[in-house]
Amino acid sequence: MRAIISVANREHLEELGRALAERQVTIFATGGTAAALQSAGIDVHPVSRLIQFPEILGGRVKTLHPHIYGGILARRSDPAHMRELEAHGIAPIDLVAVNLYPFVETVAREGVSLEEAQEQIDIGGVALIRAAAKNFQDVIVLVRPQDYAPVLQEWQERGEVSLETRRRLAAIAFQYTASYDTAIAEYLRSQDPDYFPEELTLPLQRLQTLRYGENPHQRAAFYRWGGLSRAKDCRPAVASAEVLHGKELSFNNLLDLDAALAAAGSFAAPTVAIIKHTNPCGLACGDTLLEAYRKAHAGDPVSAYGGIIGCNRPVEADVAQEIHQLFYEAVIAPEFTPEALAILRQKKNIRLLATHAPIDPSTLNAQIFKSGRFDIRSVSGGVLLQTADFIGEHELEYRVVTERKPTLEEMTDLMFAWKVVRHVKSNAIVLAHKLAVVGVGAGQMNRVTSVQLAVEKAGERARGAVLASDAFFPFADGVEAAAKAGVTAIIQPGGSIRDEDSIRVANQHAIAMIFTGRRHFRH
């Protein structure tokens, strides 16, 4: 038997080489792989011996030859194929172990040039993998180091590698090359992140199979974008965060953690967001994270129970002590001090996740723009893709449309509430006062009901608060309900044919109102 090995990832390479040598398999390998096997004392021959031609163009051409591909692609059950091999002096190749140049890891580095990226586009390796996978009945194809041991074990125990295993390995191989090509295509179009290609594949890597989905009868898995890892990516993300403590994350936990990360990361000041069913039931900024937590919890103490916390500052002992007093499902933050971990780990089930990266508007926005990736929603028979809902602070253009202008304090709260409302399900209404959410109306079928819910939740705290609406008021009844509750200022996109009615009611109650011209629907 004969094998070709050419691997950029040399994990478990020595074990593979020794196992093949013990089975009297003749090993051929490319330059760096051959050197690594030789240094381990394993007998290996250069691939150039198969083709009687040296590697050229700095290694760009080394395996593209009929003596290699004929040996891989020939069907052993086809007498004509075997006669042709014999006529041309070609021997069959029975195993191909190949993985590819580290393109994804290369382009993830800061400052990588186009030329450097191009040099990491593998050609011969992809061709070897596809040829072996096509002829999987006769050729074993290995692209992942974690597959070496189980395949070798099966070979040892059964005296062969089963057709079922060979077919499974071929499926892994084709997905591997498809993901590789997808990463290259994504990189090459990254200069135009608004571009929606006619055909699209997504570079996703499975992190884990989840116990179930949104409900116990649904199956689910967690994937991350190819190339995103905590070790190589300095941008905060749930998929690259380190789980420091707690039981296995659920599908719903992951959704809420993402919402918590996005909400807390919308602010530069110390901020805490408390999320329930992907909506912020509490969110506040403070001079310290402890102050922000207390204000956020006070926003809706009942709903906070069992929620998910997002913090944009490292969690220290004082905040941990407050969190420890109540039941929360999970906390995500840039870091946790050792003292904070000791306190929070007293609760066996709470999940603690550290991004090991700053959580703030600059890092989250960099993630949105650098990745060039889409916001994806599924529908029956297809998916919807859109760019992320992001508007930088410098892009926000507003105009005062009422007789009274907002005071400085109101304006500060209006800008705060406008950032918060983007994270609330439509129809979305947020009441805020002194940089803290005091009432939320989310997911209602009409806007006035959302106002009424937010006002009811706020109670007396609605008096003197400001209101943010994610879309325009179709009727003046929402403004009227806010005025009766004591709201003093409103921020909304405007654009309704009845805007003048809303402005008139606002003026009647001396409410300051500003239009942004942008809406933030979140379905």
C-alpha positions as CSV (number, residue, x, y, z in Angstrom):
1,M,0.0,0.0,0.0
2,R,1.1,3.6,-0.7
3,A,0.2,6.8,1.0
4,I,0.7,10.5,0.3
5,I,0.9,12.9,3.2
6,S,1.0,16.7,2.9
7,V,-0.1,18.6,6.0
8,A,0.1,22.2,7.2
9,N,-1.4,21.1,10.5
10,R,1.1,18.5,11.8
11,E,-0.8,17.6,14.9
12,H,-0.7,13.8,15.4
13,L,1.5,13.5,12.3
14,E,4.1,11.3,14.0
15,E,1.5,8.9,15.3
16,L,0.0,8.6,11.8
17,G,3.4,8.0,10.2
18,R,4.4,5.4,12.7
19,A,1.1,3.5,12.4
20,L,1.3,3.5,8.6
21,A,5.0,2.3,8.7
22,E,4.0,-0.5,11.0
23,R,1.4,-1.6,8.4
24,Q,4.2,-1.7,5.8
25,V,2.6,1.3,4.0
26,T,5.1,3.2,1.7
27,I,4.9,6.9,2.6
28,F,5.4,9.7,0.2
29,A,5.3,13.3,1.5
30,T,5.9,16.9,0.4
31,G,8.8,19.0,1.7
32,G,7.9,20.2,5.2
33,T,5.9,17.1,6.0
34,A,8.6,14.8,4.8
35,A,11.2,16.6,7.0
36,A,8.9,16.3,10.0
37,L,8.5,12.6,9.5
38,Q,12.2,12.0,8.9
39,S,13.0,13.9,12.1
40,A,10.8,11.5,14.0
41,G,12.7,8.5,12.5
42,I,10.0,7.5,10.1
43,D,11.0,6.2,6.6
44,V,9.5,8.5,4.0
45,H,10.1,9.3,0.3
46,P,9.7,12.7,-1.4
47,V,6.7,13.1,-3.6
48,S,9.0,14.1,-6.4
49,R,10.2,10.4,-6.6
50,L,6.7,9.5,-7.9
51,I,6.8,11.9,-10.7
52,Q,10.5,12.2,-11.4
53,F,10.2,16.0,-11.3
54,P,11.2,18.4,-8.6
55,E,9.0,20.9,-6.8
56,I,9.0,24.2,-8.6
57,L,7.8,27.8,-8.2
58,G,8.7,27.8,-4.6
59,G,6.5,24.8,-3.9
60,R,3.5,26.1,-5.8
61,V,3.7,23.0,-8.1
62,K,4.7,19.7,-6.5
63,T,1.8,17.2,-6.8
64,L,0.0,18.1,-10.0
65,H,1.0,15.2,-12.1
66,P,-0.7,12.1,-13.7
67,H,1.5,9.7,-11.8
68,I,-0.1,11.0,-8.6
69,Y,-3.7,11.6,-9.7
70,G,-3.8,8.4,-11.8
71,G,-2.8,6.4,-8.8
72,I,-5.5,8.1,-6.7
73,L,-8.4,8.2,-9.2
74,A,-8.0,4.7,-10.8
75,R,-11.0,2.4,-9.9
76,R,-9.5,-0.9,-8.7
77,S,-12.6,-2.7,-9.8
78,D,-12.2,-1.5,-13.4
79,P,-9.8,-3.7,-15.4
80,A,-9.3,-1.0,-18.0
81,H,-8.2,1.5,-15.4
82,M,-5.7,-1.0,-13.9
83,R,-4.3,-1.9,-17.4
84,E,-3.7,1.8,-18.1
85,L,-1.9,2.2,-14.8
86,E,0.4,-0.7,-15.6
87,A,1.0,0.6,-19.1
88,H,2.1,3.9,-17.8
89,G,4.1,2.6,-14.9
90,I,1.7,4.1,-12.3
91,A,1.1,2.4,-8.9
92,P,-2.1,2.9,-7.0
93,I,-2.2,5.2,-4.0
94,D,-4.4,4.0,-1.2
95,L,-4.4,6.7,1.4
96,V,-4.2,10.5,1.2
97,A,-3.7,12.6,4.3
98,V,-3.8,16.2,3.5
99,N,-4.7,19.5,5.1
100,L,-4.4,22.9,3.6
101,Y,-2.4,26.1,4.0
102,P,-3.7,28.2,6.9
103,F,-5.5,30.8,4.8
104,V,-8.1,31.6,7.5
105,E,-5.6,32.1,10.2
106,T,-3.4,34.2,7.9
107,V,-6.2,36.7,6.9
108,A,-7.3,36.9,10.5
109,R,-4.1,38.7,11.4
110,E,-4.0,42.5,11.4
111,G,-2.2,44.1,8.4
112,V,-2.1,41.1,6.1
113,S,-1.5,42.1,2.5
114,L,-3.4,40.7,-0.5
115,E,-0.2,39.1,-1.7
116,E,0.3,37.3,1.6
117,A,-3.3,36.1,1.5
118,Q,-2.9,34.8,-2.0
119,E,0.2,32.7,-1.1
120,Q,-2.0,30.9,1.4
121,I,-4.5,29.7,-1.2
122,D,-3.8,26.0,-1.6
123,I,-4.1,24.4,-5.0
124,G,-2.5,21.0,-5.1
125,G,-3.8,20.1,-1.6
126,V,-7.4,20.8,-2.6
127,A,-7.0,18.7,-5.7
128,L,-5.5,15.8,-3.8
129,I,-8.3,15.9,-1.3
130,R,-11.0,16.0,-3.9
131,A,-9.5,13.3,-6.0
132,A,-9.2,10.9,-3.0
133,A,-12.7,11.8,-1.8
134,K,-14.2,11.1,-5.3
135,N,-12.6,7.6,-5.2
136,F,-13.4,7.0,-1.6
137,Q,-14.3,3.3,-2.2
138,D,-10.6,2.7,-3.0
139,V,-8.8,5.5,-1.2
140,I,-8.9,6.6,2.4
141,V,-8.9,10.4,2.7
142,L,-7.9,12.1,6.0
143,V,-8.1,15.9,6.4
144,R,-8.5,16.3,10.1
145,P,-5.9,15.1,12.7
146,Q,-8.7,14.0,15.1
147,D,-9.8,11.4,12.5
148,Y,-6.4,9.6,12.4
149,A,-6.7,7.6,15.6
150,P,-10.3,6.2,15.1
151,V,-9.6,5.3,11.5
152,L,-6.3,3.5,12.5
153,Q,-8.1,1.8,15.3
154,E,-10.8,0.5,13.0
155,W,-8.2,-0.6,10.5
156,Q,-6.4,-2.5,13.3
157,E,-9.5,-4.2,14.7
158,R,-11.2,-5.1,11.4
159,G,-8.2,-5.5,9.1
160,E,-9.7,-2.8,6.8
161,V,-11.4,0.6,6.8
162,S,-15.1,0.0,6.1
163,L,-16.9,1.5,3.2
164,E,-19.2,3.4,5.6
165,T,-16.2,5.0,7.2
166,R,-14.6,5.8,3.9
167,R,-17.8,7.5,2.7
168,R,-18.0,9.5,6.0
169,L,-14.4,10.6,5.5
170,A,-15.2,11.7,1.9
171,A,-18.1,13.8,3.1
172,I,-15.8,15.4,5.7
173,A,-13.2,16.1,3.0
174,F,-15.6,17.7,0.5
175,Q,-17.1,19.9,3.3
176,Y,-13.5,20.8,4.3
177,T,-12.6,22.0,0.9
178,A,-15.9,23.8,0.4
179,S,-15.4,25.7,3.7
180,Y,-11.9,26.6,2.6
181,D,-13.1,28.0,-0.7
182,T,-15.9,29.8,1.0
183,A,-13.4,31.5,3.3
184,I,-11.3,32.6,0.3
185,A,-14.4,34.0,-1.5
186,E,-15.5,35.8,1.6
187,Y,-12.1,37.4,2.0
188,L,-11.9,38.5,-1.6
189,R,-15.3,40.2,-1.5
190,S,-14.7,41.7,2.0
191,Q,-13.8,45.0,0.5
192,D,-17.4,45.4,-0.5
193,P,-19.4,44.2,2.6
194,D,-22.7,45.5,1.1
195,Y,-22.4,43.1,-1.8
196,F,-24.9,40.2,-1.9
197,P,-23.4,37.6,-4.2
198,E,-25.6,35.6,-6.5
199,E,-24.5,32.4,-4.9
200,L,-23.4,32.1,-1.3
201,T,-22.0,29.5,1.1
202,L,-21.2,30.3,4.7
203,P,-18.0,29.4,6.5
204,L,-19.3,27.9,9.7
205,Q,-17.6,25.6,12.2
206,R,-19.6,23.5,14.7
207,L,-18.7,24.3,18.2
208,Q,-21.1,21.9,19.9
209,T,-24.2,20.0,19.6
210,L,-26.8,21.4,22.0
211,R,-29.1,19.4,24.2
212,Y,-32.0,20.9,22.3
213,G,-33.2,24.0,20.6
214,E,-35.7,26.7,21.8
215,N,-37.9,23.8,23.0
216,P,-37.0,20.3,24.1
217,H,-38.4,18.6,21.0
218,Q,-36.1,20.6,18.7
219,R,-32.6,19.6,17.8
220,A,-29.9,22.2,17.7
221,A,-26.2,22.9,17.3
222,F,-23.9,25.9,17.8
223,Y,-21.7,27.1,15.0
224,R,-19.3,30.0,14.7
225,W,-17.9,31.8,11.7
226,G,-14.8,30.1,10.3
227,G,-11.6,31.7,11.6
228,L,-13.2,33.3,14.7
229,S,-11.4,32.1,17.8
230,R,-10.5,33.5,21.1
231,A,-6.8,33.0,20.5
232,K,-6.7,34.8,17.2
233,D,-9.5,37.4,17.4
234,C,-9.4,40.5,19.5
235,R,-13.1,41.3,19.0
236,P,-15.8,40.3,21.5
237,A,-18.2,37.5,20.5
238,V,-20.3,34.9,22.2
239,A,-18.8,32.2,19.9
240,S,-15.2,33.0,20.9
241,A,-15.9,33.7,24.6
242,E,-14.3,31.4,27.2
243,V,-16.8,29.6,29.5
244,L,-15.2,29.9,33.0
245,H,-17.9,28.2,35.0
246,G,-21.3,26.7,34.9
247,K,-23.4,24.0,33.3
248,E,-23.7,23.6,29.5
249,L,-25.1,26.5,27.6
250,S,-28.6,26.1,26.0
251,F,-29.9,27.5,22.7
252,N,-31.8,30.2,24.6
253,N,-28.9,31.0,26.8
254,L,-26.8,31.7,23.7
255,L,-29.4,34.0,22.2
256,D,-29.7,36.0,25.4
257,L,-26.0,36.2,25.8
258,D,-25.6,37.7,22.4
259,A,-28.3,40.2,23.2
260,A,-26.6,41.0,26.5
261,L,-23.2,41.5,24.8
262,A,-24.7,43.8,22.1
263,A,-26.7,45.9,24.6
264,A,-23.9,46.4,27.1
265,G,-21.4,47.0,24.3
266,S,-23.4,49.9,22.9
267,F,-22.1,52.2,25.6
268,A,-18.6,53.5,26.4
269,A,-19.5,54.2,30.1
270,P,-19.7,51.4,32.6
271,T,-22.9,49.6,31.6
272,V,-24.9,46.6,32.7
273,A,-27.7,45.0,30.7
274,I,-30.0,42.4,32.1
275,I,-31.7,40.4,29.3
276,K,-34.8,38.3,29.4
277,H,-36.0,36.6,26.2
278,T,-33.6,38.7,24.2
279,N,-35.1,42.0,25.5
280,P,-33.4,44.3,28.0
281,C,-35.5,44.3,31.1
282,G,-32.9,46.4,32.8
283,L,-30.1,48.5,31.4
284,A,-28.1,51.4,32.9
285,C,-24.9,53.3,32.8
286,G,-23.0,54.5,35.9
287,D,-19.8,55.9,37.2
288,T,-18.9,52.4,38.2
289,L,-20.1,49.0,37.2
290,L,-21.6,48.5,40.6
291,E,-23.7,51.6,40.2
292,A,-24.7,50.5,36.7
293,Y,-25.7,47.0,38.0
294,R,-27.9,48.4,40.8
295,K,-29.7,50.9,38.5
296,A,-30.2,48.1,35.9
297,H,-31.6,45.7,38.4
298,A,-33.9,48.4,39.8
299,G,-35.4,48.9,36.3
300,D,-37.4,45.7,36.6
301,P,-36.5,43.5,39.6
302,V,-39.2,41.0,38.9
303,S,-38.2,40.3,35.3
304,A,-34.5,40.3,36.1
305,Y,-35.0,37.0,38.0
306,G,-33.4,34.2,35.9
307,G,-32.0,36.7,33.3
308,I,-28.7,37.0,31.5
309,I,-26.3,39.8,32.5
310,G,-24.0,41.6,30.1
311,C,-21.2,43.9,31.5
312,N,-18.9,46.1,29.5
313,R,-16.3,46.2,32.3
314,P,-14.4,43.4,34.2
315,V,-16.5,42.0,37.0
316,E,-14.9,42.6,40.4
317,A,-15.8,41.3,43.8
318,D,-18.3,44.1,44.7
319,V,-20.4,43.5,41.6
320,A,-20.1,39.7,42.0
321,Q,-21.4,39.9,45.6
322,E,-24.5,41.7,44.4
323,I,-25.1,39.3,41.5
324,H,-24.6,36.3,43.9
325,Q,-27.5,37.4,46.0
326,L,-30.0,36.6,43.2
327,F,-30.6,33.9,40.6
328,Y,-29.2,34.6,37.1
329,E,-28.6,32.2,34.3
330,A,-25.4,33.6,33.0
331,V,-23.0,36.6,33.0
332,I,-20.8,37.7,30.1
333,A,-18.0,40.3,30.6
334,P,-14.6,41.1,29.3
335,E,-13.0,39.5,32.4
336,F,-13.7,38.3,36.0
337,T,-11.2,39.0,38.8
338,P,-10.2,35.9,40.8
339,E,-12.1,37.3,43.8
340,A,-15.3,37.7,41.7
341,L,-14.9,34.2,40.3
342,A,-14.6,32.8,43.8
343,I,-17.8,34.4,44.8
344,L,-19.8,33.5,41.7
345,R,-18.6,30.0,41.5
346,Q,-20.4,29.3,44.8
347,K,-23.5,28.9,42.6
348,K,-23.0,25.6,40.7
349,N,-25.1,26.3,37.7
350,I,-24.5,30.0,36.8
351,R,-22.6,30.3,33.5
352,L,-19.7,32.7,33.4
353,L,-18.2,33.8,30.1
354,A,-15.2,36.0,29.5
355,T,-14.7,37.6,26.0
356,H,-11.0,38.4,26.9
357,A,-11.6,41.5,24.7
358,P,-13.0,45.0,25.4
359,I,-16.8,45.2,25.1
360,D,-17.6,48.7,23.8
361,P,-18.9,50.4,20.7
362,S,-15.5,50.6,19.0
363,T,-14.8,46.8,19.3
364,L,-18.3,45.7,18.4
365,N,-18.4,48.1,15.4
366,A,-15.1,46.9,14.2
367,Q,-16.4,43.3,14.3
368,I,-19.4,44.3,12.2
369,F,-17.4,46.1,9.6
370,K,-14.2,44.0,9.5
371,S,-16.1,40.7,9.2
372,G,-18.4,41.9,6.4
373,R,-20.8,39.2,7.5
374,F,-24.5,39.2,7.2
375,D,-27.4,39.3,9.7
376,I,-29.2,36.1,8.7
377,R,-32.9,35.1,9.3
378,S,-34.5,32.0,8.1
379,V,-37.9,31.7,6.4
380,S,-39.6,28.6,5.0
381,G,-37.6,27.5,1.9
382,G,-34.8,30.1,2.3
383,V,-33.0,32.7,4.3
384,L,-33.0,36.5,4.4
385,L,-29.7,38.4,4.5
386,Q,-29.1,41.9,5.5
387,T,-26.3,44.2,6.8
388,A,-26.1,44.8,10.5
389,D,-28.4,47.4,12.1
390,F,-25.7,49.9,13.0
391,I,-25.5,53.7,12.9
392,G,-22.5,55.4,14.3
393,E,-23.0,58.2,16.7
394,H,-21.5,60.6,14.2
395,E,-24.1,59.5,11.7
396,L,-27.1,60.3,13.8
397,E,-28.8,63.4,12.5
398,Y,-31.8,64.6,14.4
399,R,-34.0,67.7,14.4
400,V,-36.2,69.2,17.1
401,V,-39.7,69.4,15.8
402,T,-41.5,70.8,18.8
403,E,-41.7,74.3,20.3
404,R,-39.6,73.3,23.3
405,K,-36.1,72.0,22.9
406,P,-34.8,69.2,25.1
407,T,-32.7,70.3,28.1
408,L,-29.2,69.0,28.4
409,E,-30.2,66.3,30.9
410,E,-33.1,65.3,28.7
411,M,-30.9,65.1,25.6
412,T,-28.4,62.9,27.5
413,D,-31.2,60.5,28.4
414,L,-32.7,60.7,24.9
415,M,-29.4,59.6,23.3
416,F,-29.2,56.8,25.9
417,A,-32.7,55.6,25.3
418,W,-32.2,55.7,21.5
419,K,-29.3,53.3,21.8
420,V,-31.3,51.0,24.1
421,V,-34.4,50.9,21.9
422,R,-32.4,49.3,19.1
423,H,-32.1,46.2,21.3
424,V,-35.9,45.8,22.0
425,K,-38.3,43.8,19.9
426,S,-40.7,45.8,17.8
427,N,-43.0,47.6,18.5
428,A,-40.4,48.9,20.9
429,I,-40.8,51.7,23.5
430,V,-38.2,52.5,26.1
431,L,-38.6,54.9,29.1
432,A,-35.3,56.2,30.6
433,H,-34.2,58.5,33.4
434,K,-30.8,59.4,34.6
435,L,-29.1,56.9,32.2
436,A,-31.3,54.0,33.3
437,V,-34.2,52.1,31.8
438,V,-37.3,52.5,33.9
439,G,-39.9,50.9,31.5
440,V,-40.0,48.8,28.4
441,G,-42.8,47.9,26.0
442,A,-41.7,45.2,23.6
443,G,-43.2,43.1,20.8
444,Q,-46.7,44.4,20.7
445,M,-49.0,44.5,17.7
446,N,-49.6,48.3,18.1
447,R,-47.4,51.1,19.4
448,V,-49.8,52.6,21.9
449,T,-50.0,49.3,23.7
450,S,-46.2,49.3,23.9
451,V,-46.3,52.8,25.4
452,Q,-48.9,51.7,27.9
453,L,-46.9,48.6,29.0
454,A,-43.7,50.7,29.4
455,V,-45.6,53.3,31.4
456,E,-47.2,50.7,33.6
457,K,-43.8,49.0,34.2
458,A,-42.3,52.4,35.1
459,G,-45.1,53.5,37.4
460,E,-44.2,56.7,39.2
461,R,-40.7,56.6,37.6
462,A,-42.3,57.6,34.2
463,R,-42.8,61.1,35.5
464,G,-39.8,63.1,34.3
465,A,-38.5,60.3,32.1
466,V,-37.8,60.4,28.4
467,L,-39.2,58.0,25.8
468,A,-37.6,56.4,22.7
469,S,-39.7,54.7,20.0
470,D,-38.0,52.5,17.4
471,A,-40.4,53.6,14.7
472,F,-42.8,56.5,14.1
473,F,-46.1,57.0,15.9
474,P,-48.9,56.2,13.4
475,F,-51.3,58.1,15.6
476,A,-51.0,60.7,18.3
477,D,-52.5,58.3,21.0
478,G,-49.0,57.0,21.9
479,V,-47.7,60.5,22.5
480,E,-50.9,61.3,24.5
481,A,-50.4,58.2,26.7
482,A,-46.8,59.2,27.4
483,A,-47.8,62.8,28.3
484,K,-50.4,61.5,30.8
485,A,-47.7,59.5,32.5
486,G,-45.4,62.5,32.9
487,V,-42.9,61.9,30.1
488,T,-41.1,65.1,29.2
489,A,-39.2,64.3,26.0
490,I,-39.5,61.9,23.1
491,I,-37.1,60.6,20.4
492,Q,-38.5,58.9,17.4
493,P,-37.8,58.4,13.7
494,G,-40.7,60.5,12.4
495,G,-42.1,59.9,8.9
496,S,-45.8,59.2,9.6
497,I,-48.4,60.9,7.6
498,R,-49.8,62.0,10.9
499,D,-46.6,63.4,12.3
500,E,-48.2,66.8,12.7
501,D,-50.8,65.3,15.0
502,S,-48.1,63.9,17.3
503,I,-46.2,67.2,17.2
504,R,-49.4,69.1,18.1
505,V,-50.0,66.8,21.2
506,A,-46.4,67.1,22.3
507,N,-46.6,70.9,22.1
508,Q,-49.9,70.9,24.1
509,H,-48.1,69.1,26.9
510,A,-44.8,71.0,26.6
511,I,-43.0,67.8,25.6
512,A,-39.8,68.2,23.6
513,M,-39.6,65.9,20.7
514,I,-36.9,65.1,18.2
515,F,-36.9,63.2,14.9
516,T,-34.0,61.0,13.9
517,G,-35.1,60.0,10.4
518,R,-33.9,56.4,11.1
519,R,-35.9,53.5,12.5
520,H,-34.7,50.4,14.4
521,F,-37.2,47.6,13.8
522,R,-36.2,44.3,15.4
523,H,-38.6,41.5,14.6
